[in-house]
Amino acid sequence: MELAYIPSPSRGVLHLGPIPLRAYAFCIIIGVVVAVWLGSKRWVARGGAKHTVGDIAVWAVPFGLVGGRLYHVITDHQLYFDPGRNPWNAFKIWEGGLGIWGAIALGAVGAWIGARRRGVPLPAYADAIAPGIALAQACGRWGNWFNQELYGRPTSLPWGLKIHKVDADGTVIDGVFQPTFLYESLWCVGVALLVLWADRRFKLGHGRAFALYVMAYTVGRAWIEYLRIDEAHHILGLRLNDWTSIVVFAGALAYFVVVGRLRPGREAPDSIDPVGVREEAEAAAGAAGSEAPTESETATSTEKPTAGKPADQPVTEKPVTEDV
């Protein structure tokens, strides 16, 4: 008998009339908002304009969603294209299934496009947004909780996750399992804190804060993958995502070391976002100019004659009387 466990939601969607409100989508949206908010604060602190992170995110987020879905569909193609499966389900992103590897890879392409349009160096942008991405992942993992998916092995731990659902093939799943969504969410929060601390302590720049985020995340993802029991491809006894974590960790480590030797320190504040800072300064100057009277307006108002009086005659003030 289970003495305690984490309950799962009975459903992951509410209906506002004919409009479905899906918890999975809300978790992703909350994550994006958190990432842009924290990234903007860090970008401004580094000398950038406050709207630049959001402007680039307009490119990065859609690319990231497409990349995340593509990675999932390609690596788990049997869920959609095996006999008896419905290929159109590959488009049902609200049912879950986003691979972080594809999301980061294609999201980086979108960020690169946005950064070029703004005249911003991509490594500096990646450093600013890195801890926000980790927090976005922490928020997004709760979407798996609402969908009752990506849980781990059966467990008797008091923080086990209670699952009761019927799969698409009619299989009934009822038990208490390792809450791998919770482990990954907490790990991502720790990654964000690590990057914030290390960036402040060592003044990481030129993409090294982002590389640190990648390394820290892949370490946690490797041991969390060990607990998961969802269907996955295996290579030499390891799940595909374990191999991906190893390769990505090695690449991020090499980047961190090499760039640290070639370009130590952080980018100069006036070099990361000159266009954005200039635009904000011009907008502020324009707003101030529209509120303050111009020199000619001031002179006209002081020289304007009183109605009915010649301009060269003094105006005699009429005594003020109180109404009784």
C-alpha positions as CSV (number, residue, x, y, z in Angstrom):
1,M,0.0,0.0,0.0
2,E,1.3,3.4,-1.0
3,L,1.6,5.6,2.1
4,A,2.2,8.8,0.1
5,Y,2.7,9.8,-3.5
6,I,2.4,12.8,-5.8
7,P,-1.0,12.7,-7.5
8,S,-1.4,13.3,-11.3
9,P,-4.0,15.7,-12.7
10,S,-7.1,13.9,-13.9
11,R,-6.9,15.9,-17.1
12,G,-4.5,18.3,-18.9
13,V,-7.1,20.4,-20.8
14,L,-9.9,22.7,-19.9
15,H,-12.5,23.9,-22.4
16,L,-13.6,27.5,-22.6
17,G,-16.6,26.9,-24.7
18,P,-15.3,25.4,-27.9
19,I,-11.7,26.5,-27.2
20,P,-9.4,24.0,-25.5
21,L,-7.0,25.4,-23.0
22,R,-4.1,22.9,-22.7
23,A,-1.8,22.9,-19.6
24,Y,1.1,21.7,-21.7
25,A,1.0,24.8,-23.9
26,F,0.6,27.1,-20.8
27,C,3.7,25.6,-19.3
28,I,5.7,26.3,-22.4
29,I,4.3,29.8,-22.6
30,I,5.2,30.5,-19.0
31,G,8.7,29.2,-19.6
32,V,9.2,31.5,-22.6
33,V,8.0,34.5,-20.6
34,V,10.4,33.7,-17.8
35,A,13.3,33.2,-20.2
36,V,12.7,36.5,-22.0
37,W,12.2,38.4,-18.7
38,L,15.4,37.1,-17.1
39,G,17.4,37.3,-20.3
40,S,16.3,41.0,-20.8
41,K,17.5,41.8,-17.3
42,R,20.8,40.2,-17.9
43,W,21.2,41.8,-21.3
44,V,20.5,45.3,-20.0
45,A,23.0,44.7,-17.1
46,R,25.6,43.9,-19.8
47,G,25.0,47.1,-21.6
48,G,22.3,46.1,-24.1
49,A,18.9,47.6,-24.9
50,K,15.9,46.2,-22.9
51,H,13.8,45.2,-26.0
52,T,16.6,43.3,-27.9
53,V,16.1,39.9,-26.2
54,G,12.4,39.9,-26.9
55,D,13.0,41.0,-30.5
56,I,15.4,38.1,-31.1
57,A,13.1,35.7,-29.2
58,V,10.4,36.3,-31.9
59,W,12.7,34.4,-34.2
60,A,14.2,31.9,-31.8
61,V,11.0,30.6,-30.1
62,P,9.2,29.5,-33.3
63,F,12.3,27.9,-34.7
64,G,12.9,26.2,-31.3
65,L,9.4,24.7,-31.2
66,V,9.7,23.4,-34.8
67,G,13.2,21.9,-34.0
68,G,12.0,20.3,-30.8
69,R,9.1,18.7,-32.5
70,L,11.2,17.5,-35.4
71,Y,13.8,15.9,-33.1
72,H,11.1,14.1,-31.2
73,V,9.3,12.8,-34.4
74,I,12.5,11.7,-36.0
75,T,13.9,9.9,-33.0
76,D,10.6,8.4,-32.0
77,H,9.2,7.8,-35.5
78,Q,7.7,4.5,-34.5
79,L,5.1,6.3,-32.5
80,Y,3.7,7.9,-35.7
81,F,4.7,5.9,-38.7
82,D,4.7,2.2,-37.6
83,P,1.8,0.1,-38.8
84,G,-1.5,1.0,-37.0
85,R,-0.2,4.5,-36.1
86,N,-1.6,7.7,-37.3
87,P,1.0,9.9,-39.0
88,W,-1.1,13.0,-38.5
89,N,-0.5,12.7,-34.8
90,A,3.0,14.0,-35.5
91,F,1.5,17.5,-35.7
92,K,-0.3,17.3,-32.4
93,I,2.3,19.1,-30.4
94,W,-0.1,19.8,-27.6
95,E,-0.1,16.1,-26.7
96,G,3.6,16.4,-25.7
97,G,6.8,15.5,-27.5
98,L,9.5,18.2,-27.7
99,G,13.1,17.2,-27.9
100,I,15.3,19.8,-26.1
101,W,18.2,19.0,-28.4
102,G,16.3,19.9,-31.5
103,A,14.8,22.9,-29.8
104,I,18.2,24.4,-28.9
105,A,19.7,23.6,-32.2
106,L,17.1,25.1,-34.5
107,G,16.3,27.8,-31.9
108,A,19.9,28.8,-32.2
109,V,19.4,29.2,-36.0
110,G,16.4,31.5,-35.3
111,A,18.4,33.4,-32.7
112,W,21.2,33.8,-35.2
113,I,18.9,35.3,-37.8
114,G,17.4,37.7,-35.2
115,A,20.8,38.6,-33.9
116,R,22.1,39.5,-37.3
117,R,19.1,41.7,-38.0
118,R,19.8,43.5,-34.7
119,G,23.6,43.6,-35.2
120,V,24.1,41.6,-32.0
121,P,26.9,39.0,-31.5
122,L,25.2,35.6,-30.9
123,P,27.5,34.4,-28.2
124,A,26.8,37.4,-26.0
125,Y,23.1,36.9,-26.5
126,A,23.4,33.2,-25.7
127,D,25.2,34.0,-22.4
128,A,22.5,36.4,-21.4
129,I,19.6,34.0,-22.1
130,A,21.3,30.8,-20.8
131,P,19.9,30.7,-17.3
132,G,16.5,31.7,-18.6
133,I,16.5,28.8,-20.9
134,A,17.1,26.5,-18.0
135,L,14.2,28.0,-16.1
136,A,12.0,27.7,-19.2
137,Q,12.8,24.0,-19.3
138,A,12.0,23.7,-15.6
139,C,8.5,25.2,-16.3
140,G,8.0,23.2,-19.4
141,R,8.6,19.9,-17.6
142,W,5.4,20.4,-15.6
143,G,3.5,20.0,-18.9
144,N,4.6,16.3,-18.8
145,W,3.0,16.1,-15.4
146,F,-0.3,17.3,-16.7
147,N,0.0,14.9,-19.7
148,Q,1.0,12.0,-17.4
149,E,4.1,11.2,-19.5
150,L,7.8,10.6,-19.3
151,Y,7.8,9.1,-15.9
152,G,10.4,6.6,-14.6
153,R,10.5,3.2,-13.0
154,P,8.0,1.9,-10.4
155,T,9.0,3.1,-6.9
156,S,7.8,3.0,-3.3
157,L,9.3,6.3,-2.5
158,P,6.9,8.8,-0.8
159,W,7.5,11.3,-3.6
160,G,6.6,8.7,-6.3
161,L,4.2,9.8,-9.0
162,K,0.8,8.2,-9.2
163,I,-0.2,7.4,-12.7
164,H,-3.6,6.2,-13.8
165,K,-4.3,6.4,-17.5
166,V,-5.3,4.4,-20.6
167,D,-2.9,4.5,-23.6
168,A,-4.0,5.0,-27.1
169,D,-3.7,1.2,-27.7
170,G,-6.0,0.5,-24.7
171,T,-3.3,-0.4,-22.2
172,V,-4.2,0.6,-18.7
173,I,-1.3,2.0,-16.6
174,D,-1.9,2.2,-12.9
175,G,0.9,2.6,-10.4
176,V,3.4,4.8,-8.7
177,F,6.5,5.7,-10.6
178,Q,9.7,7.8,-10.4
179,P,8.7,11.5,-11.0
180,T,11.4,12.1,-13.6
181,F,9.6,15.3,-14.7
182,L,10.1,16.7,-11.2
183,Y,13.8,15.6,-11.1
184,E,14.5,17.4,-14.3
185,S,12.6,20.5,-13.3
186,L,14.5,20.8,-10.1
187,W,17.8,20.0,-11.9
188,C,17.1,22.8,-14.4
189,V,16.5,25.3,-11.6
190,G,19.9,24.3,-10.1
191,V,21.5,24.7,-13.5
192,A,20.1,28.2,-13.8
193,L,21.5,29.1,-10.3
194,L,24.9,27.6,-11.2
195,V,25.1,29.7,-14.3
196,L,24.0,32.9,-12.6
197,W,26.6,32.3,-9.8
198,A,29.5,31.3,-12.1
199,D,28.8,34.2,-14.6
200,R,28.9,36.7,-11.7
201,R,31.9,35.1,-10.1
202,F,34.1,34.6,-13.2
203,K,32.7,37.1,-15.7
204,L,32.0,34.6,-18.4
205,G,31.6,35.8,-21.9
206,H,31.8,35.0,-25.6
207,G,29.4,32.1,-25.2
208,R,31.0,30.4,-22.2
209,A,28.0,30.9,-19.8
210,F,25.8,29.2,-22.4
211,A,28.4,26.4,-22.7
212,L,28.3,25.9,-18.9
213,Y,24.5,25.7,-19.0
214,V,24.8,23.0,-21.7
215,M,27.3,21.0,-19.8
216,A,25.4,21.1,-16.5
217,Y,22.1,20.2,-18.1
218,T,23.5,17.2,-20.0
219,V,25.0,15.8,-16.8
220,G,21.6,15.8,-15.2
221,R,19.8,14.6,-18.3
222,A,22.1,11.5,-18.4
223,W,21.1,10.2,-15.0
224,I,17.4,11.1,-15.4
225,E,17.4,9.1,-18.7
226,Y,18.6,6.1,-16.7
227,L,15.4,6.2,-14.7
228,R,12.9,6.6,-17.5
229,I,11.0,3.7,-19.0
230,D,9.2,5.3,-22.0
231,E,9.9,3.8,-25.3
232,A,13.3,4.8,-26.8
233,H,16.0,3.6,-29.2
234,H,19.1,2.0,-27.5
235,I,22.6,2.0,-28.8
236,L,25.2,-0.3,-27.1
237,G,22.9,-0.5,-24.1
238,L,22.3,3.2,-23.6
239,R,19.3,5.2,-24.6
240,L,19.7,7.6,-27.6
241,N,19.4,10.7,-25.4
242,D,22.2,9.4,-23.2
243,W,24.5,9.3,-26.2
244,T,23.3,12.7,-27.3
245,S,24.1,14.0,-23.8
246,I,27.6,12.6,-24.0
247,V,28.3,14.1,-27.4
248,V,26.8,17.5,-26.6
249,F,28.6,17.7,-23.2
250,A,32.0,17.0,-25.0
251,G,31.3,19.7,-27.6
252,A,30.3,22.3,-24.9
253,L,33.4,21.4,-22.8
254,A,35.7,21.8,-25.8
255,Y,34.1,25.2,-26.6
256,F,34.3,26.4,-23.0
257,V,38.0,25.6,-22.7
258,V,39.1,26.8,-26.2
259,V,37.2,30.1,-26.1
260,G,38.3,30.7,-22.5
261,R,41.9,30.6,-23.7
262,L,41.4,32.6,-26.9
263,R,39.0,35.2,-25.6
264,P,39.0,35.4,-21.8
265,G,36.7,37.8,-20.0
266,R,33.5,39.3,-21.2
267,E,32.5,41.5,-24.2
268,A,32.8,45.3,-23.8
269,P,29.4,46.7,-22.9
270,D,29.4,49.2,-25.8
271,S,30.0,46.5,-28.3
272,I,27.2,44.0,-27.8
273,D,24.1,46.1,-28.8
274,P,25.0,49.5,-30.3
275,V,22.0,49.6,-32.6
276,G,19.5,48.8,-29.8
277,V,21.0,51.3,-27.4
278,R,21.1,54.0,-30.0
279,E,17.4,53.4,-30.9
280,E,16.4,53.5,-27.3
281,A,18.4,56.7,-26.7
282,E,16.8,58.3,-29.7
283,A,13.3,57.3,-28.6
284,A,13.9,58.7,-25.2
285,A,15.2,61.9,-26.6
286,G,12.2,62.2,-28.9
287,A,9.8,61.6,-26.1
288,A,11.5,64.2,-23.9
289,G,11.5,66.7,-26.8
290,S,7.8,66.3,-27.4
291,E,7.0,67.0,-23.8
292,A,9.3,70.0,-23.3
293,P,8.4,73.4,-25.0
294,T,10.9,74.4,-27.7
295,E,12.9,77.6,-27.4
296,S,10.7,79.4,-30.0
297,E,7.5,78.3,-28.2
298,T,8.9,79.7,-25.0
299,A,9.8,83.0,-26.6
300,T,6.4,83.3,-28.3
301,S,4.5,82.6,-25.1
302,T,6.5,85.2,-23.1
303,E,6.1,87.9,-25.8
304,K,2.5,87.3,-26.6
305,P,0.5,90.6,-25.9
306,T,-2.6,90.6,-23.8
307,A,-5.8,90.7,-25.8
308,G,-7.0,94.3,-26.1
309,K,-3.7,95.9,-25.1
310,P,-0.9,97.2,-27.3
311,A,2.2,95.1,-27.1
312,D,4.4,97.9,-25.8
313,Q,2.0,99.0,-23.0
314,P,2.3,97.4,-19.5
315,V,-0.6,95.3,-18.4
316,T,-2.2,96.4,-15.1
317,E,-3.3,93.5,-13.0
318,K,-6.9,93.6,-11.8
319,P,-7.3,93.1,-8.1
320,V,-8.7,89.7,-7.1
321,T,-12.0,89.7,-5.1
322,E,-13.5,86.8,-3.3
323,D,-16.9,85.6,-4.0
324,V,-19.1,85.6,-0.9
